[in-house]
């Protein structure tokens, strides 16, 4: 089992529960970081926090990654406006 936030190949794995691990590719992390001109590490932290929030209430886990990326974009947009 990988540690929470560990990297498995080219995927960042967020595995509080192995059965519903939510992953995003490094390429997508990098793309978000470039889009919002922020460090990849910060994007990963935001992603992990948003995935955890969504996972808490998720009944169907199929779309967690898609919903999380959408929320990450919204959070980064807000963060960019504040700074």
Beta strands, then each sheet from edge to edge (+ up, - down):
strand 1: 7-8
strand 2: 11-14
strand 3: 22-25
sheet 1: 1+ 2- 3+
end
